């Protein structure tokens, strides 16, 4: 996968949306588990993106 390809852009968009959602959960929700889950999923998407770029 090359940088700037369609799937790269989609994975970047998913990561950004999840990161924003995690930030909102951090301040808006009393239970931090939602923040950790959404943030963790965002990190997994970013790692998948980097692995696809590398291989």
N, C-alpha and C positions, 0 to 999 in steps of 0.2 A: 504494500500500500504506500502510495506516495503522499507527501504532504500536499494538502489542498484538494485531494480527491473527494468525491461525494461522501463516501463512508467516513472519511476522516472528519469532514465538516459535521456530519450527523453525530458522531461520537463526541466531538467537541461541544456541540449544542446540548447534548444530553448531560454531559459533565457540568456545564455552566448552569443549566436549569436545576440539577440536583444540588449543586453547591449553594445556589441562592436559596433553595428550599431548606437546606440544612441551616443556613444562616438565619432564616426566618424562624425555624423551629427552635434555634438556640435562644432567641429572645422572647418568643411568643408562647412557648409551651413549657410548663413547669417540669414535665417529665423529660429528662435528658436522653432517654433511650431512643426517642424519635430522632433526635439530632445525631446520635451515634450511628443509627441504622442508615439514615439517608446519607450522611457523610461518608460512611463506609462503602455504600453502594457507588457513590460518586468516585471515590478513589479506585474502586475496582474497574469502573468504566475507563478511567484515565490509564490504568495499568494495561488494560486490554488494548487501548489505542496505541500505547507505546510498543507493546509486543507485536502488534500487527505492522507497525512501521519498521521494526527491527528485522522481522522475518519476512 
